[in-house]
Amino acid sequence: MEEKLFLDWLSQYTDASVCLDAFRSQKTFFRVNTIKRSVESFALKSKIKFEKIPFSSAGFKLTEPSNFEIGKTWEYFLGHIYPQSLSSMLVAPILAPEPKQHVLDVAASPGSKFSHMAMIMENKGILVGNDVRMEKLSALYATINRMNILNCIVTLRDGVNLDWKERFDRVLLDAPCTALGSGESAFDRWEIDHSKRIAAIQKKMLFSAYDALKPGGDLTYSTCTYAKEENEEVVKALLDNVPTAKLLEIPTDFPCERGLSDFGDEFRKVVRIYPQHFESEGFFIAKIRKEVS
């Protein structure tokens, strides 16, 4: 899609020009891996230049020159840090997995949110990292080894048909999407029909992920795109068809916008993040509880 057409489309959601400008000038963020070292120890001893982020307990903004390659630092090779967008860092704390729980990451590779959940769980409980292709699992294994994640099991299943029934206390579905909020050239190759095709898969994945959730458990659905077809419409399909599925309010201490009012007041509970909010990629996050019937 041409840039002008994309901006016209994006303007239904946010200030399109401001959004695109902020997207093109994103900052680099990283998260300290507290499985291996404390935030205090890292801040005291690392020679990387950074700023602390007020609403992320282990997140930092890189303040090195633009040509600095964080993936070539000793901190990275030793698994003490994980480069991750600030928007992405919000997802695992919103799901809030606990150390004794059974937790599923449906589309876990390459492991950014997976490794964050392992950290929050203090490397305890059971954390299942699933993905659909072996090459994706290779990237996940690399993250597991570098970050010293011990509480995990890796599985190879299609997220559309996980075939797990009420096994997990927490489930994360960070769904495959058109990546309009993160892919540098995503809008060049994007058309609305692309979103609609992916949304059909996302809906099947969400129903499958919900089936894997225990009654009383929580599920977080997230994407790094803007299209309502891949966001509110996917969540609404579950809510409309499954009486036990209930949206939860996401408390926010960070800049964001709420879900689209077109879908009713209920969707004020979900979160939309645009690049201009804090120099990071665009994201959509919804949290759903499976009520005990």
SULBELGI-V185976 format. One line per field, one symbol per residue. psi: psi as a letter, one per 30 degrees, with the letter a starting at -180 (. if undefined). A space follows every 50 residues. Layout:
# SULBELGI-V185976
psi=???
This chain:
# SULBELGI-V185976
psi=kleeeeeeefffeljeeeeeeeefhllkllkkjfeelleeeeeefkfkkl kkkfgjfgklkkgllfgkjffgleeeefgfljkkleeeffeeeeehlleg lkkkjeifkfgeeeeeeeeeghhlakjkjllfkeeeeeeeeeeeeefhkf glkkljlkffiehkjhfkekkkjjkkafhffekegefegklefeeeeeee eeeeeeeeeeefklkflkkkkllhlfkfefceeeeeeeeffjffkkkkkj kkglkllllkffglfegfflkkklefehhllklkkkkkkjkk.
